[in-house]
Amino acid sequence: MPHRSWTLLGSRPMSDHRIFRIRHDLYRFEPNGLEREFVVIESGDWVNVVPLTDDGRIVLIRQYRHGVRQVSLEIPGGIVDPGETPEEAAVRELGEETGYVPKRVRLLGRVHSNPAIHNNHTHMFLAEGCHAAAAARPEPLEQIELVLKPVAEVAELVRREEISHSLVICALAFAGLM
């Protein structure tokens, strides 16, 4: 819903980076008439999966993240492919990144990924009864380490900043693990 103080004057695409596009939107701020261009990152929706095993463990992954130039401990997740539902993407990403398959999957909720600059949502799923079914199938430029931890340790991993990805923490909170 547009805000009455902001008037969109124009929008222009700037660049395409395969998994996202950048556009510039020109707005006028009505209270004082100032105009400013804002950068928007257009992306397909994302999914995050909180995978739990029947023996009380959470399936985590470690992988290098270029934005922070370090290895990050996370839950499986990724982009919803065209023609795919978020639930299908969640199950696919879980299998690709870990080799695990769930007995049940349910939507926990969805959030705007970062409404200041992104136009997409992140859908968060709980995957219960997860079990190893095959070898992980990471993408050619992914190197993923599988990490299983007791569910009872999740909150402490966040407190110690071993898990620091905001959308991962959001999914863990939606799952009641924080």
TIVO-2410 file (N, C-alpha, C; in nm, 3 decimals):
# residues 178
REC num residu      c1      c2      c3 atome chaine
REC   1      M   0.085  -0.117   0.000     N      A
REC   1      M   0.000   0.000   0.000    CA      A
REC   1      M   0.089   0.124   0.000     C      A
REC   2      P   0.074   0.214  -0.097     N      A
REC   2      P   0.156   0.335  -0.101    CA      A
REC   2      P   0.126   0.425   0.017     C      A
REC   3      H   0.223   0.503   0.054     N      A
REC   3      H   0.208   0.598   0.163    CA      A
REC   3      H   0.178   0.734   0.103     C      A
REC   4      R   0.090   0.810   0.164     N      A
REC   4      R   0.046   0.937   0.106    CA      A
REC   4      R   0.157   1.041   0.098     C      A
REC   5      S   0.265   1.023   0.175     N      A
REC   5      S   0.376   1.119   0.173    CA      A
REC   5      S   0.473   1.096   0.058     C      A
REC   6      W   0.467   0.978  -0.002     N      A
REC   6      W   0.562   0.943  -0.108    CA      A
REC   6      W   0.490   0.926  -0.241     C      A
REC   7      T   0.537   0.993  -0.344     N      A
REC   7      T   0.482   0.979  -0.478    CA      A
REC   7      T   0.588   0.919  -0.569     C      A
REC   8      L   0.557   0.804  -0.629     N      A
REC   8      L   0.648   0.740  -0.723    CA      A
REC   8      L   0.644   0.818  -0.853     C      A
REC   9      L   0.759   0.872  -0.895     N      A
REC   9      L   0.769   0.951  -1.018    CA      A
REC   9      L   0.817   0.868  -1.136     C      A
REC  10      G   0.888   0.762  -1.109     N      A
REC  10      G   0.939   0.679  -1.218    CA      A
REC  10      G   1.022   0.565  -1.164     C      A
REC  11      S   1.045   0.466  -1.249     N      A
REC  11      S   1.122   0.348  -1.212    CA      A
REC  11      S   1.200   0.304  -1.335     C      A
REC  12      R   1.327   0.267  -1.315     N      A
REC  12      R   1.406   0.220  -1.429    CA      A
REC  12      R   1.495   0.104  -1.388     C      A
REC  13      P   1.498   0.000  -1.471     N      A
REC  13      P   1.587  -0.113  -1.442    CA      A
REC  13      P   1.732  -0.069  -1.460     C      A
REC  14      M   1.819  -0.122  -1.375     N      A
REC  14      M   1.961  -0.085  -1.381    CA      A
REC  14      M   2.049  -0.201  -1.425     C      A
REC  15      S   2.031  -0.319  -1.363     N      A
REC  15      S   2.118  -0.431  -1.397    CA      A
REC  15      S   2.053  -0.563  -1.357     C      A
REC  16      D   2.097  -0.668  -1.426     N      A
REC  16      D   2.046  -0.803  -1.401    CA      A
REC  16      D   2.164  -0.890  -1.359     C      A
REC  17      H   2.150  -0.954  -1.244     N      A
REC  17      H   2.260  -1.033  -1.187    CA      A
REC  17      H   2.220  -1.179  -1.168     C      A
REC  18      R   2.144  -1.234  -1.256     N      A
REC  18      R   2.100  -1.373  -1.258    CA      A
REC  18      R   2.004  -1.406  -1.145     C      A
REC  19      I   2.043  -1.391  -1.020     N      A
REC  19      I   1.953  -1.426  -0.909    CA      A
REC  19      I   1.878  -1.304  -0.855     C      A
REC  20      F   1.912  -1.186  -0.900     N      A
REC  20      F   1.838  -1.065  -0.864    CA      A
REC  20      F   1.863  -0.957  -0.969     C      A
REC  21      R   1.775  -0.859  -0.968     N      A
REC  21      R   1.787  -0.742  -1.055    CA      A
REC  21      R   1.787  -0.617  -0.969     C      A
REC  22      I   1.850  -0.513  -1.017     N      A
REC  22      I   1.851  -0.386  -0.944    CA      A
REC  22      I   1.774  -0.283  -1.026     C      A
REC  23      R   1.687  -0.209  -0.958     N      A
REC  23      R   1.614  -0.100  -1.022    CA      A
REC  23      R   1.628   0.025  -0.936     C      A
REC  24      H   1.610   0.139  -1.000     N      A
REC  24      H   1.608   0.268  -0.929    CA      A
REC  24      H   1.467   0.324  -0.939     C      A
REC  25      D   1.411   0.360  -0.826     N      A
REC  25      D   1.279   0.424  -0.821    CA      A
REC  25      D   1.298   0.570  -0.778     C      A
REC  26      L   1.237   0.662  -0.851     N      A
REC  26      L   1.243   0.804  -0.818    CA      A
REC  26      L   1.115   0.843  -0.746     C      A
REC  27      Y   1.128   0.898  -0.626     N      A
REC  27      Y   1.014   0.939  -0.545    CA      A
REC  27      Y   1.023   1.088  -0.510     C      A
REC  28      R   0.905   1.146  -0.488     N      A
REC  28      R   0.898   1.279  -0.429    CA      A
REC  28      R   0.837   1.264  -0.291     C      A
REC  29      F   0.902   1.328  -0.193     N      A
REC  29      F   0.853   1.331  -0.056    CA      A
REC  29      F   0.765   1.454  -0.044     C      A
REC  30      E   0.633   1.433  -0.036     N      A
REC  30      E   0.536   1.542  -0.049    CA      A
REC  30      E   0.545   1.651   0.059     C      A
REC  31      P   0.577   1.619   0.183     N      A
REC  31      P   0.579   1.727   0.281    CA      A
REC  31      P   0.674   1.843   0.247     C      A
REC  32      N   0.787   1.811   0.177     N      A
REC  32      N   0.880   1.919   0.145    CA      A
REC  32      N   0.918   1.926  -0.002     C      A
REC  33      G   0.865   1.835  -0.085     N      A
REC  33      G   0.890   1.839  -0.228    CA      A
REC  33      G   1.024   1.783  -0.272     C      A
REC  34      L   1.104   1.733  -0.179     N      A
REC  34      L   1.235   1.678  -0.217    CA      A
REC  34      L   1.215   1.548  -0.296     C      A
REC  35      E   1.303   1.530  -0.395     N      A
REC  35      E   1.301   1.408  -0.475    CA      A
REC  35      E   1.428   1.329  -0.449     C      A
REC  36      R   1.412   1.198  -0.450     N      A
REC  36      R   1.528   1.112  -0.428    CA      A
REC  36      R   1.509   0.981  -0.501     C      A
REC  37      E   1.621   0.926  -0.548     N      A
REC  37      E   1.622   0.796  -0.612    CA      A
REC  37      E   1.658   0.691  -0.508     C      A
REC  38      F   1.585   0.579  -0.508     N      A
REC  38      F   1.607   0.469  -0.416    CA      A
REC  38      F   1.641   0.343  -0.494     C      A
REC  39      V   1.731   0.263  -0.441     N      A
REC  39      V   1.771   0.137  -0.503    CA      A
REC  39      V   1.683   0.026  -0.449     C      A
REC  40      V   1.629  -0.057  -0.538     N      A
REC  40      V   1.548  -0.172  -0.499    CA      A
REC  40      V   1.611  -0.297  -0.562     C      A
REC  41      I   1.626  -0.401  -0.480     N      A
REC  41      I   1.674  -0.530  -0.528    CA      A
REC  41      I   1.552  -0.617  -0.551     C      A
REC  42      E   1.528  -0.651  -0.676     N      A
REC  42      E   1.416  -0.738  -0.712    CA      A
REC  42      E   1.465  -0.882  -0.712     C      A
REC  43      S   1.396  -0.966  -0.639     N      A
REC  43      S   1.437  -1.106  -0.630    CA      A
REC  43      S   1.314  -1.193  -0.619     C      A
REC  44      G   1.328  -1.318  -0.661     N      A
REC  44      G   1.224  -1.414  -0.633    CA      A
REC  44      G   1.219  -1.440  -0.484     C      A
REC  45      D   1.114  -1.501  -0.437     N      A
REC  45      D   1.102  -1.532  -0.296    CA      A
REC  45      D   1.206  -1.634  -0.254     C      A
REC  46      W   1.236  -1.634  -0.125     N      A
REC  46      W   1.332  -1.726  -0.065    CA      A
REC  46      W   1.259  -1.819   0.032     C      A
REC  47      V   1.323  -1.932   0.063     N      A
REC  47      V   1.272  -2.022   0.166    CA      A
REC  47      V   1.384  -2.052   0.265     C      A
REC  48      N   1.345  -2.076   0.388     N      A
REC  48      N   1.432  -2.128   0.493    CA      A
REC  48      N   1.361  -2.246   0.556     C      A
REC  49      V   1.437  -2.350   0.587     N      A
REC  49      V   1.380  -2.473   0.640    CA      A
REC  49      V   1.442  -2.506   0.775     C      A
REC  50      V   1.359  -2.526   0.876     N      A
REC  50      V   1.405  -2.570   1.008    CA      A
REC  50      V   1.385  -2.722   1.010     C      A
REC  51      P   1.492  -2.799   0.982     N      A
REC  51      P   1.478  -2.944   0.974    CA      A
REC  51      P   1.508  -3.012   1.108     C      A
REC  52      L   1.411  -3.086   1.158     N      A
REC  52      L   1.424  -3.155   1.285    CA      A
REC  52      L   1.418  -3.306   1.263     C      A
REC  53      T   1.504  -3.378   1.333     N      A
REC  53      T   1.503  -3.524   1.327    CA      A
REC  53      T   1.415  -3.578   1.439     C      A
REC  54      D   1.376  -3.703   1.429     N      A
REC  54      D   1.293  -3.765   1.533    CA      A
REC  54      D   1.367  -3.783   1.665     C      A
REC  55      D   1.502  -3.779   1.661     N      A
REC  55      D   1.578  -3.796   1.785    CA      A
REC  55      D   1.619  -3.661   1.846     C      A
REC  56      G   1.549  -3.553   1.810     N      A
REC  56      G   1.567  -3.425   1.877    CA      A
REC  56      G   1.685  -3.341   1.831     C      A
REC  57      R   1.726  -3.359   1.707     N      A
REC  57      R   1.836  -3.278   1.655    CA      A
REC  57      R   1.787  -3.187   1.542     C      A
REC  58      I   1.861  -3.080   1.522     N      A
REC  58      I   1.836  -2.990   1.409    CA      A
REC  58      I   1.948  -3.010   1.308     C      A
REC  59      V   1.910  -3.011   1.181     N      A
REC  59      V   2.006  -3.030   1.073    CA      A
REC  59      V   2.050  -2.891   1.027     C      A
REC  60      L   2.177  -2.859   1.048     N      A
REC  60      L   2.234  -2.730   1.010    CA      A
REC  60      L   2.339  -2.750   0.902     C      A
REC  61      I   2.375  -2.641   0.839     N      A
REC  61      I   2.481  -2.644   0.738    CA      A
REC  61      I   2.578  -2.529   0.764     C      A
REC  62      R   2.704  -2.554   0.728     N      A
REC  62      R   2.805  -2.448   0.728    CA      A
REC  62      R   2.844  -2.425   0.583     C      A
REC  63      Q   2.846  -2.296   0.545     N      A
REC  63      Q   2.891  -2.263   0.410    CA      A
REC  63      Q   2.947  -2.122   0.407     C      A
REC  64      Y   3.034  -2.098   0.312     N      A
REC  64      Y   3.097  -1.967   0.298    CA      A
REC  64      Y   2.996  -1.868   0.242     C      A
REC  65      R   2.993  -1.748   0.301     N      A
REC  65      R   2.904  -1.640   0.256    CA      A
REC  65      R   2.989  -1.521   0.213     C      A
REC  66      H   2.978  -1.487   0.087     N      A
REC  66      H   3.063  -1.383   0.029    CA      A
REC  66      H   3.037  -1.245   0.087     C      A
REC  67      G   2.913  -1.215   0.126     N      A
REC  67      G   2.883  -1.082   0.180    CA      A
REC  67      G   2.962  -1.049   0.305     C      A
REC  68      V   2.978  -1.149   0.392     N      A
REC  68      V   3.051  -1.127   0.518    CA      A
REC  68      V   3.191  -1.188   0.513     C      A
REC  69      R   3.223  -1.255   0.402     N      A
REC  69      R   3.355  -1.315   0.380    CA      A
REC  69      R   3.394  -1.411   0.491     C      A
REC  70      Q   3.297  -1.494   0.530     N      A
REC  70      Q   3.326  -1.595   0.632    CA      A
REC  70      Q   3.226  -1.709   0.621     C      A
REC  71      V   3.257  -1.816   0.691     N      A
REC  71      V   3.169  -1.933   0.696    CA      A
REC  71      V   3.055  -1.902   0.793     C      A
REC  72      S   2.936  -1.943   0.754     N      A
REC  72      S   2.815  -1.915   0.832    CA      A
REC  72      S   2.745  -2.046   0.867     C      A
REC  73      L   2.698  -2.058   0.991     N      A
REC  73      L   2.619  -2.173   1.035    CA      A
REC  73      L   2.472  -2.136   1.017     C      A
REC  74      E   2.400  -2.215   0.940     N      A
REC  74      E   2.264  -2.180   0.900    CA      A
REC  74      E   2.176  -2.304   0.891     C      A
REC  75      I   2.049  -2.280   0.860     N      A
REC  75      I   1.957  -2.386   0.820    CA      A
REC  75      I   1.955  -2.387   0.667     C      A
REC  76      P   1.911  -2.495   0.605     N      A
REC  76      P   1.902  -2.498   0.460    CA      A
REC  76      P   1.803  -2.394   0.408     C      A
REC  77      G   1.829  -2.346   0.289     N      A
REC  77      G   1.738  -2.248   0.229    CA      A
REC  77      G   1.787  -2.208   0.091     C      A
REC  78      G   1.706  -2.127   0.026     N      A
REC  78      G   1.744  -2.081  -0.107    CA      A
REC  78      G   1.629  -2.012  -0.177     C      A
REC  79      I   1.644  -1.999  -0.307     N      A
REC  79      I   1.548  -1.927  -0.392    CA      A
REC  79      I   1.438  -2.022  -0.439     C      A
REC  80      V   1.316  -1.971  -0.442     N      A
REC  80      V   1.204  -2.043  -0.502    CA      A
REC  80      V   1.219  -2.031  -0.653     C      A
REC  81      D   1.234  -2.143  -0.721     N      A
REC  81      D   1.250  -2.142  -0.866    CA      A
REC  81      D   1.117  -2.109  -0.936     C      A
REC  82      P   1.124  -2.052  -1.056     N      A
REC  82      P   0.999  -2.025  -1.131    CA      A
REC  82      P   0.916  -2.151  -1.148     C      A
REC  83      G   0.786  -2.138  -1.124     N      A
REC  83      G   0.694  -2.251  -1.138    CA      A
REC  83      G   0.689  -2.342  -1.016     C      A
REC  84      E   0.764  -2.312  -0.914     N      A
REC  84      E   0.774  -2.394  -0.794    CA      A
REC  84      E   0.700  -2.324  -0.680     C      A
REC  85      T   0.633  -2.402  -0.596     N      A
REC  85      T   0.571  -2.343  -0.477    CA      A
REC  85      T   0.680  -2.327  -0.370     C      A
REC  86      P   0.659  -2.239  -0.274     N      A
REC  86      P   0.757  -2.229  -0.165    CA      A
REC  86      P   0.778  -2.362  -0.092     C      A
REC  87      E   0.672  -2.439  -0.071     N      A
REC  87      E   0.688  -2.569  -0.004    CA      A
REC  87      E   0.774  -2.664  -0.087     C      A
REC  88      E   0.752  -2.668  -0.217     N      A
REC  88      E   0.835  -2.752  -0.304    CA      A
REC  88      E   0.981  -2.708  -0.298     C      A
REC  89      A   1.003  -2.576  -0.297     N      A
REC  89      A   1.139  -2.524  -0.289    CA      A
REC  89      A   1.205  -2.563  -0.157     C      A
REC  90      A   1.128  -2.559  -0.049     N      A
REC  90      A   1.182  -2.594   0.083    CA      A
REC  90      A   1.230  -2.740   0.084     C      A
REC  91      V   1.149  -2.830   0.033     N      A
REC  91      V   1.186  -2.972   0.030    CA      A
REC  91      V   1.305  -2.993  -0.063     C      A
REC  92      R   1.304  -2.925  -0.178     N      A
REC  92      R   1.416  -2.938  -0.273    CA      A
REC  92      R   1.546  -2.888  -0.211     C      A
REC  93      E   1.544  -2.768  -0.151     N      A
REC  93      E   1.665  -2.712  -0.091    CA      A
REC  93      E   1.718  -2.801   0.022     C      A
REC  94      L   1.627  -2.853   0.104     N      A
REC  94      L   1.668  -2.943   0.212    CA      A
REC  94      L   1.742  -3.063   0.154     C      A
REC  95      G   1.686  -3.125   0.051     N      A
REC  95      G   1.750  -3.242  -0.011    CA      A
REC  95      G   1.882  -3.208  -0.078     C      A
REC  96      E   1.885  -3.098  -0.153     N      A
REC  96      E   2.009  -3.060  -0.222    CA      A
REC  96      E   2.122  -3.030  -0.125     C      A
REC  97      E   2.091  -2.957  -0.020     N      A
REC  97      E   2.196  -2.910   0.070    CA      A
REC  97      E   2.236  -3.011   0.177     C      A
REC  98      T   2.146  -3.105   0.210     N      A
REC  98      T   2.175  -3.198   0.320    CA      A
REC  98      T   2.159  -3.346   0.285     C      A
REC  99      G   2.077  -3.378   0.184     N      A
REC  99      G   2.044  -3.518   0.156    CA      A
REC  99      G   1.933  -3.570   0.244     C      A
REC 100      Y   1.877  -3.484   0.331     N      A
REC 100      Y   1.770  -3.524   0.422    CA      A
REC 100      Y   1.633  -3.505   0.357     C      A
REC 101      V   1.539  -3.591   0.398     N      A
REC 101      V   1.401  -3.587   0.351    CA      A
REC 101      V   1.310  -3.581   0.474     C      A
REC 102      P   1.208  -3.495   0.472     N      A
REC 102      P   1.118  -3.485   0.587    CA      A
REC 102      P   0.997  -3.576   0.574     C      A
REC 103      K   0.939  -3.613   0.688     N      A
REC 103      K   0.810  -3.683   0.687    CA      A
REC 103      K   0.697  -3.582   0.668     C      A
REC 104      R   0.713  -3.465   0.731     N      A
REC 104      R   0.610  -3.360   0.726    CA      A
REC 104      R   0.676  -3.224   0.709     C      A
REC 105      V   0.608  -3.138   0.635     N      A
REC 105      V   0.654  -2.999   0.617    CA      A
REC 105      V   0.535  -2.909   0.639     C      A
REC 106      R   0.558  -2.801   0.716     N      A
REC 106      R   0.449  -2.704   0.732    CA      A
REC 106      R   0.505  -2.564   0.736     C      A
REC 107      L   0.426  -2.474   0.680     N      A
REC 107      L   0.464  -2.333   0.676    CA      A
REC 107      L   0.454  -2.273   0.816     C      A
REC 108      L   0.560  -2.207   0.859     N      A
REC 108      L   0.561  -2.138   0.987    CA      A
REC 108      L   0.517  -1.992   0.971     C      A
REC 109      G   0.549  -1.934   0.858     N      A
REC 109      G   0.514  -1.795   0.832    CA      A
REC 109      G   0.602  -1.740   0.721     C      A
REC 110      R   0.579  -1.613   0.690     N      A
REC 110      R   0.664  -1.548   0.591    CA      A
REC 110      R   0.687  -1.404   0.634     C      A
REC 111      V   0.802  -1.352   0.594     N      A
REC 111      V   0.839  -1.215   0.627    CA      A
REC 111      V   0.892  -1.146   0.502     C      A
REC 112      H   0.888  -1.013   0.503     N      A
REC 112      H   0.961  -0.938   0.400    CA      A
REC 112      H   1.110  -0.958   0.431     C      A
REC 113      S   1.187  -0.997   0.331     N      A
REC 113      S   1.328  -1.030   0.354    CA      A
REC 113      S   1.406  -0.910   0.408     C      A
REC 114      N   1.391  -0.795   0.349     N      A
REC 114      N   1.447  -0.669   0.397    CA      A
REC 114      N   1.374  -0.558   0.322     C      A
REC 115      P   1.260  -0.511   0.375     N      A
REC 115      P   1.174  -0.420   0.300    CA      A
REC 115      P   1.237  -0.285   0.267     C      A
REC 116      A   1.350  -0.253   0.327     N      A
REC 116      A   1.416  -0.127   0.293    CA      A
REC 116      A   1.472  -0.131   0.151     C      A
REC 117      I   1.518  -0.249   0.106     N      A
REC 117      I   1.580  -0.257  -0.026    CA      A
REC 117      I   1.537  -0.376  -0.111     C      A
REC 118      H   1.470  -0.476  -0.052     N      A
REC 118      H   1.426  -0.594  -0.128    CA      A
REC 118      H   1.275  -0.592  -0.149     C      A
REC 119      N   1.230  -0.655  -0.257     N      A
REC 119      N   1.086  -0.662  -0.284    CA      A
REC 119      N   1.028  -0.800  -0.258     C      A
REC 120      N   1.105  -0.892  -0.200     N      A
REC 120      N   1.059  -1.031  -0.189    CA      A
REC 120      N   1.024  -1.072  -0.046     C      A
REC 121      H   0.978  -1.195  -0.034     N      A
REC 121      H   0.946  -1.257   0.095    CA      A
REC 121      H   1.039  -1.375   0.120     C      A
REC 122      T   1.054  -1.408   0.247     N      A
REC 122      T   1.116  -1.533   0.287    CA      A
REC 122      T   1.008  -1.616   0.355     C      A
REC 123      H   0.986  -1.737   0.302     N      A
REC 123      H   0.889  -1.832   0.357    CA      A
REC 123      H   0.966  -1.928   0.448     C      A
REC 124      M   0.917  -1.946   0.569     N      A
REC 124      M   0.985  -2.030   0.666    CA      A
REC 124      M   0.903  -2.156   0.692     C      A
REC 125      F   0.971  -2.269   0.684     N      A
REC 125      F   0.905  -2.399   0.699    CA      A
REC 125      F   0.968  -2.479   0.812     C      A
REC 126      L   0.885  -2.559   0.876     N      A
REC 126      L   0.931  -2.660   0.971    CA      A
REC 126      L   0.924  -2.794   0.899     C      A
REC 127      A   1.035  -2.864   0.898     N      A
REC 127      A   1.042  -2.998   0.837    CA      A
REC 127      A   1.067  -3.097   0.950     C      A
REC 128      E   0.968  -3.181   0.978     N      A
REC 128      E   0.977  -3.274   1.090    CA      A
REC 128      E   1.002  -3.416   1.041     C      A
REC 129      G   1.061  -3.495   1.129     N      A
REC 129      G   1.088  -3.634   1.095    CA      A
REC 129      G   1.193  -3.647   0.986     C      A
REC 130      C   1.288  -3.557   0.984     N      A
REC 130      C   1.391  -3.560   0.879    CA      A
REC 130      C   1.485  -3.679   0.899     C      A
REC 131      H   1.520  -3.739   0.787     N      A
REC 131      H   1.614  -3.851   0.790    CA      A
REC 131      H   1.700  -3.847   0.665     C      A
REC 132      A   1.823  -3.894   0.680     N      A
REC 132      A   1.916  -3.897   0.566    CA      A
REC 132      A   1.865  -3.999   0.465     C      A
REC 133      A   1.849  -3.953   0.341     N      A
REC 133      A   1.796  -4.041   0.237    CA      A
REC 133      A   1.892  -4.057   0.120     C      A
REC 134      A   1.982  -3.962   0.105     N      A
REC 134      A   2.073  -3.964  -0.009    CA      A
REC 134      A   2.190  -3.872   0.023     C      A
REC 135      A   2.285  -3.869  -0.066     N      A
REC 135      A   2.396  -3.774  -0.050    CA      A
REC 135      A   2.345  -3.634  -0.086     C      A
REC 136      A   2.402  -3.535  -0.021     N      A
REC 136      A   2.369  -3.397  -0.054    CA      A
REC 136      A   2.409  -3.370  -0.200     C      A
REC 137      R   2.339  -3.277  -0.264     N      A
REC 137      R   2.366  -3.242  -0.403    CA      A
REC 137      R   2.389  -3.091  -0.414     C      A
REC 138      P   2.496  -3.040  -0.355     N      A
REC 138      P   2.517  -2.895  -0.361    CA      A
REC 138      P   2.543  -2.848  -0.504     C      A
REC 139      E   2.519  -2.721  -0.526     N      A
REC 139      E   2.548  -2.661  -0.656    CA      A
REC 139      E   2.699  -2.660  -0.678     C      A
REC 140      P   2.744  -2.647  -0.803     N      A
REC 140      P   2.888  -2.656  -0.833    CA      A
REC 140      P   2.976  -2.559  -0.754     C      A
REC 141      L   2.926  -2.444  -0.716     N      A
REC 141      L   3.008  -2.347  -0.642    CA      A
REC 141      L   2.974  -2.343  -0.493     C      A
REC 142      E   2.910  -2.449  -0.443     N      A
REC 142      E   2.879  -2.459  -0.300    CA      A
REC 142      E   2.966  -2.567  -0.237     C      A
REC 143      Q   3.016  -2.537  -0.119     N      A
REC 143      Q   3.084  -2.637  -0.037    CA      A
REC 143      Q   3.014  -2.633   0.098     C      A
REC 144      I   2.936  -2.735   0.126     N      A
REC 144      I   2.849  -2.735   0.243    CA      A
REC 144      I   2.892  -2.846   0.338     C      A
REC 145      E   2.905  -2.810   0.466     N      A
REC 145      E   2.934  -2.907   0.571    CA      A
REC 145      E   2.806  -2.929   0.651     C      A
REC 146      L   2.767  -3.053   0.667     N      A
REC 146      L   2.648  -3.089   0.744    CA      A
REC 146      L   2.682  -3.089   0.893     C      A
REC 147      V   2.594  -3.027   0.974     N      A
REC 147      V   2.615  -3.018   1.119    CA      A
REC 147      V   2.483  -3.052   1.187     C      A
REC 148      L   2.483  -3.155   1.271     N      A
REC 148      L   2.364  -3.188   1.349    CA      A
REC 148      L   2.389  -3.149   1.494     C      A
REC 149      K   2.293  -3.077   1.552     N      A
REC 149      K   2.304  -3.030   1.690    CA      A
REC 149      K   2.175  -3.064   1.763     C      A
REC 150      P   2.183  -3.088   1.894     N      A
REC 150      P   2.061  -3.104   1.972    CA      A
REC 150      P   1.978  -2.976   1.966     C      A
REC 151      V   1.848  -2.991   1.952     N      A
REC 151      V   1.758  -2.875   1.945    CA      A
REC 151      V   1.776  -2.786   2.067     C      A
REC 152      A   1.804  -2.845   2.182     N      A
REC 152      A   1.820  -2.768   2.306    CA      A
REC 152      A   1.938  -2.670   2.300     C      A
REC 153      E   2.030  -2.687   2.206     N      A
REC 153      E   2.147  -2.599   2.195    CA      A
REC 153      E   2.125  -2.481   2.101     C      A
REC 154      V   2.014  -2.476   2.031     N      A
REC 154      V   1.994  -2.374   1.928    CA      A
REC 154      V   2.001  -2.233   1.985     C      A
REC 155      A   1.930  -2.205   2.090     N      A
REC 155      A   1.929  -2.070   2.146    CA      A
REC 155      A   2.069  -2.026   2.188     C      A
REC 156      E   2.147  -2.117   2.244     N      A
REC 156      E   2.284  -2.084   2.285    CA      A
REC 156      E   2.373  -2.057   2.163     C      A
REC 157      L   2.352  -2.130   2.054     N      A
REC 157      L   2.427  -2.103   1.931    CA      A
REC 157      L   2.400  -1.961   1.880     C      A
REC 158      V   2.278  -1.916   1.895     N      A
REC 158      V   2.242  -1.779   1.855    CA      A
REC 158      V   2.305  -1.680   1.952     C      A
REC 159      R   2.295  -1.705   2.081     N      A
REC 159      R   2.353  -1.613   2.181    CA      A
REC 159      R   2.503  -1.597   2.161     C      A
REC 160      R   2.571  -1.705   2.126     N      A
REC 160      R   2.717  -1.700   2.105    CA      A
REC 160      R   2.752  -1.650   1.965     C      A
REC 161      E   2.650  -1.614   1.887     N      A
REC 161      E   2.665  -1.565   1.750    CA      A
REC 161      E   2.728  -1.667   1.656     C      A
REC 162      E   2.717  -1.795   1.691     N      A
REC 162      E   2.758  -1.899   1.597    CA      A
REC 162      E   2.655  -1.907   1.485     C      A
REC 163      I   2.530  -1.878   1.517     N      A
REC 163      I   2.425  -1.857   1.418    CA      A
REC 163      I   2.394  -1.708   1.424     C      A
REC 164      S   2.418  -1.637   1.312     N      A
REC 164      S   2.399  -1.492   1.314    CA      A
REC 164      S   2.320  -1.439   1.195     C      A
REC 165      H   2.278  -1.526   1.106     N      A
REC 165      H   2.199  -1.487   0.988    CA      A
REC 165      H   2.059  -1.449   1.035     C      A
REC 166      S   2.018  -1.325   1.011     N      A
REC 166      S   1.891  -1.275   1.067    CA      A
REC 166      S   1.769  -1.355   1.021     C      A
REC 167      L   1.765  -1.395   0.895     N      A
REC 167      L   1.648  -1.471   0.848    CA      A
REC 167      L   1.646  -1.613   0.904     C      A
REC 168      V   1.762  -1.667   0.933     N      A
REC 168      V   1.769  -1.798   0.998    CA      A
REC 168      V   1.717  -1.785   1.141     C      A
REC 169      I   1.761  -1.682   1.211     N      A
REC 169      I   1.715  -1.660   1.349    CA      A
REC 169      I   1.564  -1.637   1.352     C      A
REC 170      C   1.513  -1.566   1.252     N      A
REC 170      C   1.367  -1.544   1.243    CA      A
REC 170      C   1.295  -1.678   1.229     C      A
REC 171      A   1.344  -1.766   1.142     N      A
REC 171      A   1.281  -1.897   1.123    CA      A
REC 171      A   1.288  -1.980   1.251     C      A
REC 172      L   1.401  -1.975   1.320     N      A
REC 172      L   1.415  -2.049   1.446    CA      A
REC 172      L   1.316  -1.996   1.550     C      A
REC 173      A   1.296  -1.865   1.552     N      A
REC 173      A   1.199  -1.806   1.644    CA      A
REC 173      A   1.057  -1.849   1.608     C      A
REC 174      F   1.023  -1.848   1.480     N      A
REC 174      F   0.891  -1.893   1.437    CA      A
REC 174      F   0.868  -2.038   1.476     C      A
REC 175      A   0.975  -2.117   1.477     N      A
REC 175      A   0.964  -2.259   1.513    CA      A
REC 175      A   0.960  -2.280   1.665     C      A
REC 176      G   0.976  -2.172   1.742     N      A
REC 176      G   0.972  -2.181   1.887    CA      A
REC 176      G   1.101  -2.230   1.949     C      A
REC 177      L   1.212  -2.218   1.876     N      A
REC 177      L   1.340  -2.269   1.926    CA      A
REC 177      L   1.427  -2.161   1.990     C      A
REC 178      M   1.375  -2.041   1.999     N      A
REC 178      M   1.450  -1.929   2.058    CA      A
REC 178      M   1.388  -1.887   2.190     C      A
***
